Amino acid sequence: MSTVASLALLVSLSAAPAAPQTPRVFAPDVVSSGHEEFGAAFTPDGNTVYFNRADPTRFTFQLIMVSHFRGGRWTKPEVAPFAGRWRDIDPSLSPDGRRLFFASNRPRKEGEPVRKDFDIWMVEREGAGWSAARLVPEVNTEETELNTSVTADGTLYVTRIQVEPRGKRNLHRYPWKDGRYGPGEKLPALINDPEHGAGNQYVSADERYLLFTSDARPGSLGQFDLWVSFRQDGGWSPPRNLGPAVNGGDVLTPVVVPARGVLVYASRPPFQMEPPAKPYTTAEFEARLRSPGNGHGDLYEVALSAVGLPTEPAAAR
């Protein structure tokens, strides 16, 4: 890493809060709010986050928003310039920050009807902004494609929801070669468990490890847990549950932020498990309803070391 890049990283780290050893709400009341949030993606310096915010039903309309870390705090989120009209979900940035992938139900061509499934789209950096969104045709099918994660060499991991059996999620890998994505391969059954599936993935920039969620896989602590698998002899190691620090409910959309040394993920903890020590006042109850932790999804962050994940190499930053 160059001296200039090293100094930039030190400035970034000195401005960011220390990585927490126990999970905490990410940017409470700014990014994480009383609304439904999930699907974070960070620029390489860790100072800009793209994320999803949804309508109160969670599933009728979702859009991608953006917030910047300035002066020691996150700015009020705004709708991303390529979003706001269609259901756009699961943003994912390439390690160099030049490409942003997302899933959308927008028409594939102008004048066509809104899609019933989701496809993978992409925008590219143009100066300080983004290009017009374009379809990534090599990875899309008549089934639904959702989460994406991309390595330093451009390899794209995609979640696909099968038509039959309905709703089963599986991970597919698409290598980048000669300016396009080559034929995809479905990851082995060790990852794509035939009964429990796999999705919501994050692959490290060097493709050394893979994070994903699975539906009540044996050994789970909740309905949807985070698991990790490492590259091993050209394949993947048996998945390891990431443990009770993060699991125990519905956990989804993990992303590692090397510049901040944290894992960020979405979770939907219940509004209340036990009766409060004393009755809520009207003001207290209304404040809880408007705040993170009200039963909608929020983003959480925890130090990589706290969940046994390695720090990604400097080259990936």
Secondary structure, DSSP 8 states (H G I E B T S, - for coil): --HHHHHHHHHHHHHS----SS-EESSBTTTB-SSEEEEEEE-TTS-EEEEEEE-TTSSS-EEEEEEEEETTEE---EE-TT-SSS-EEEEEE-TTSSEEEEEE-S-SSTTS---SS-EEEEEEEETTEE---EE-GGG--SSEEEEEEE-TT--EEEEEE-TTTTT-EEEEEE-EETTEE---EE--TTTS-TTT--EEEEE-TTS-EEEEEEES-TT-SSSEEEEEEEEETTEE---EE--TTT-SSBEEEEEEETTTTEEEEEE---S-SS--SS---HHHHHHHHTSTTSSS-EEEEEEGGGGT-----GGG-
